[in-house]
Structure formats: structure tokens, C-alpha cells
Amino acid sequence: LFTLSTHNSAATLLAMELHCHGYNNTYSHRAQSLEQAISDACEQLLSGRAMNALVTLNDEVTSEYVSIMNKECYSPDYKTDVSVAYMFNLED
């Protein structure tokens, strides 16, 4: 099941276009998301359910977000969108 949330809609569209029908999950839990995604990828690899895993982090920082955080006296470490990708694989 690809469409677990609206956060996954871009990944879903890309996977459908590329005919990728394997395991796909989206974590949307603030600071824990990347750690949970990497943990899930490792579990998939170590259990033998996957030979490769692509883990991506995509964070959109809107002007509204920055405004809200500034009102709360908190300045985000970054004020632009961030994307990071990690590729994990098992080799013989």
C-alpha cells in the first residue's frame, strides 16, 4: 500500500511511474522521522526482505513556519528546504 499519507504522495507518484512495487513507507514524526526510517531500512535489509533501501529526508520550510517559530522565540537552524538521500544495500 503506497499512499499512507499525503506526505508520501510524491514518492507514490514516482514509484508508480518507475513501476516500483516493493515496500514503501513514510515517517512523519518530526525529529524522529529520519532515525525511524533508517531503522526500518536496516530491519528490512537484515531480515532478508530487501536487498536495497533508499531512505530520503525531505523537509519544506515555509515562510509561515519561520514566522511561527520566530514568534515562539525559536530560530530554526535552517531557513530553506532540505533534501538528503541515503542508499543502503547488502552485498554478497
C-alpha positions as CSV (number, residue, x, y, z in Angstrom):
1,L,0.0,0.0,0.0
2,F,1.7,3.2,-1.2
3,T,-0.5,6.0,-0.2
4,L,-0.1,6.0,3.6
5,S,-0.3,9.8,3.9
6,T,-0.2,13.0,1.9
7,H,3.4,13.2,2.9
8,N,4.0,10.2,0.7
9,S,2.2,11.5,-2.4
10,A,5.4,12.5,-4.3
11,A,7.1,9.1,-3.6
12,T,3.9,7.3,-4.6
13,L,3.8,9.1,-8.0
14,L,7.4,8.4,-8.7
15,A,7.2,4.8,-7.7
16,M,4.2,4.2,-9.9
17,E,5.9,5.9,-12.9
18,L,9.0,3.8,-12.4
19,H,7.0,0.6,-11.8
20,C,8.5,0.1,-8.3
21,H,6.0,-2.0,-6.4
22,G,8.1,-3.0,-3.4
23,Y,7.9,-2.0,0.2
24,N,7.4,1.8,0.7
25,N,6.7,3.7,3.9
26,T,6.7,7.3,5.1
27,Y,7.5,8.5,8.5
28,S,6.2,11.9,9.6
29,H,7.2,12.2,13.2
30,R,9.2,15.4,13.3
31,A,12.8,14.9,14.6
32,Q,12.4,11.1,14.9
33,S,11.5,10.5,11.3
34,L,14.9,10.0,9.8
35,E,16.0,7.7,12.6
36,Q,12.9,5.6,12.3
37,A,13.3,5.4,8.5
38,I,16.9,4.3,8.8
39,S,15.9,1.8,11.5
40,D,13.1,0.4,9.2
41,A,15.5,0.1,6.3
42,C,18.1,-1.8,8.4
43,E,15.3,-4.1,9.6
44,Q,14.2,-4.8,6.0
45,L,17.8,-5.5,4.9
46,L,18.8,-7.7,7.9
47,S,15.6,-9.7,7.7
48,G,16.2,-10.5,4.0
49,R,13.0,-8.8,2.9
50,A,15.1,-6.3,0.9
51,M,18.5,-6.2,-0.8
52,N,18.5,-2.4,-1.3
53,A,16.9,0.5,0.6
54,L,16.6,4.2,-0.3
55,V,15.9,6.5,2.6
56,T,15.2,10.1,1.9
57,L,14.6,13.1,4.1
58,N,12.6,16.0,2.6
59,D,11.7,19.0,4.7
60,E,9.9,22.0,3.4
61,V,10.5,25.2,5.3
62,T,7.8,27.7,4.5
63,S,7.8,31.4,5.4
64,E,4.7,30.7,7.6
65,Y,6.7,28.1,9.5
66,V,9.6,30.5,10.1
67,S,7.2,33.2,11.2
68,I,5.5,30.9,13.7
69,M,8.9,29.8,15.1
70,N,10.1,33.3,15.4
71,K,7.0,34.3,17.4
72,E,7.8,31.4,19.7
73,C,11.4,32.8,20.2
74,Y,12.9,29.9,18.3
75,S,15.1,30.3,15.3
76,P,15.3,27.2,13.1
77,D,18.8,26.0,12.2
78,Y,17.9,26.4,8.5
79,K,15.5,28.6,6.6
80,T,15.4,26.7,3.3
81,D,14.1,23.4,2.1
82,V,16.3,20.4,2.8
83,S,16.6,17.1,1.0
84,V,19.0,14.2,1.8
85,A,19.1,10.7,0.4
86,Y,20.9,7.6,1.7
87,M,21.2,4.3,-0.2
88,F,21.8,1.1,1.8
89,N,22.5,-2.3,0.2
90,L,23.6,-5.8,1.1
91,E,26.5,-7.2,-0.9
92,D,27.4,-10.8,-1.2
